[in-house]
Each structure stands twice: as structure tokens, then as C-alpha cells.
Amino acid sequence: MSRSRIYIILLSVACLWCGCVTQKKMTYLTSVEPSTADSLNPQFERQVEPRIKAGDALSITVSALDAEAVVPYNLPTTVYSSPGSSTVNTTPSLQNYMVDAEGNIEFPLLGTLHVEGLLRSEVADLVRDRLQAQIVNPTVNVQLLSPTVVVMGEVNRPGRQSMPNGRLTLLEALGAAGDLTIYGRRDNVLVTRETDGKLEFARIDLTSSDLFTSPYYYLQQNDVIYVSPNKVRAINSTNLGLWLSMVSTVASAATVIVTVVNTTKK
């Protein structure tokens, strides 16, 4: 085999090798062993639900044995009748309270309530305590309406992901987004979070067991997760034509050099 062909083959193999994604880089939690849980459990804080933030929407309903007593503290119901029917239907409207920029909501008769930073159960306790003087044994139900996170980048199904019961882990969010593509970097997942009006950024390594002790393992509503592309994606994207052109130029140059050297020797 001529030297020119050998050089071309070696160059082609080198290019293919550079473009390959190793199995190690595609595997999650490579440092996790059976004993890892024993060392993580003492410092593993289980967060059941997120804290309420400005911009959240809350559903708050008040009930008691005396139904008439709680009417002023609930938004009005919708009453309608079907065309051609004498039946009257009543549908409770959603008790939707928006948390303003100061972390407050305006509650009927009770006025301004500061709820930012509280859990749903703590908001329920706050409203219940205020109602004790007017209503006997009131029951208050608080729900966080449609909390979501956004997953972007190298995942199979980017977009918004819901948080059932207000609880979602980073791994669950990525799983709901169809997992990372083969082009996604497992060691460099960016989580963006807003806390007290300030942005926070964290780089998460999905191959490390440190993931479980990160304060970003349990997501909060409105978090944004971005999976950055690896070098293979960069080559295969808009630069593919330029990259192939460069490889072709280098291969041609190598062939010319080898030919000239062989001719000179003769």
C-alpha cells in the first residue's frame, strides 16, 4: 500500500475518533456505588414542596359547617342553565390569587396577606388563624396552580414540564423531557433559578453522586434547565460543511506532499 493511502486512512481514522462519543461520557452517575447512599443519607434533605414565590397563582378555598358564613371569603360561583332546560347548574369558580411583586395577595375581607416564602400548609394556617374570630372551625385548602419548569437544549422533548404536587427532581424533569440526546453533555447541565428577585446559576454533573446533595436536585417552580451540546453536535451542526471542507483540504494537501516526496526520492 502506498504511503499516500496510509496517510489518508490514518487521517480519516483520526477524524472519526475525534467525532465519537465515548460510553463513559454518556453514562449517568458513574461514581455511584451501593455504599454511596449510606454516605449521602445523613445530609440528604428531602424537600416535599416548593416555597411560594412572587408571580405564583394560588387556589384558596374556605369551607365550614356553616356554609353561609364562608361565602364572603370565597370568590363567587358561576350559575348557568342549558338552553331549553329549566335545570340550573352551579359551578364553583377557581379561587385564583396572584402573588404580587411584594409577595402579597389580596384576600376577601382579610385584606393584604404576605405569603412569599411560605409553604401551602403555612398559607392555610395563616388564613385559618385570621378567620377564627369570624368562623367556627374553618377549613382552608391551598393549591399552587400549574407549577412548571422549562427544559431546553439537547433533550428529546424540550418544553415545559409540570410539577405534580409541586415536587420534581432534576432527573425526573430530564426523564419527562425524553432524556438527553446522544449529543447532550452529561457533565454540564445548567440550572437557572430566580430567588428573591436575583438570578442564580448552577452547573450540574449528572455523572457524579454529588448531584443528590446539590440544592438544585429538587427543582423549584419556574426553574430553567439547559443541556449544552457536546463537540460532536458542534461539528454536525451548521459547521458541518466547513468541517468537511477542511478535512478534504487537509487530506488533499497530505496527498500532494506525499506525492512530491515520493517523486523527489525517485
LINQUI-V428711 format. One record per run of one state. SS is the DSSP state (@ for helix, = for strand, . for the rest). FROM is the first residue (numbers start at 1). TO is the last residue. If there is no record, write none. Layout:
BEGIN
ss=[SS:SS]
from=[FROM:FROM]
to=[TO:TO]
END
This chain:
BEGIN
ss=[.:@:.:@:.:@:.:=:.:@:.:=:.:=:.:=:.:=:.:=:.:@:.:=:.:=:.:=:.:=:.:@:.:=:@:.:=:.:=:.:=:.:@:.:=:.:=:.:@:.:@:.]
from=[1:3:20:23:27:36:42:57:64:67:74:78:82:88:92:96:99:104:108:111:115:120:132:139:145:148:154:155:156:159:163:164:167:169:170:177:180:181:184:196:198:205:209:214:218:219:224:230:231:237:240:266]
to=[2:19:22:26:35:41:56:63:66:73:77:81:87:91:95:98:103:107:110:114:119:131:138:144:147:153:154:155:158:162:163:166:168:169:176:179:180:183:195:197:204:208:213:217:218:223:229:230:236:239:265:266]
END
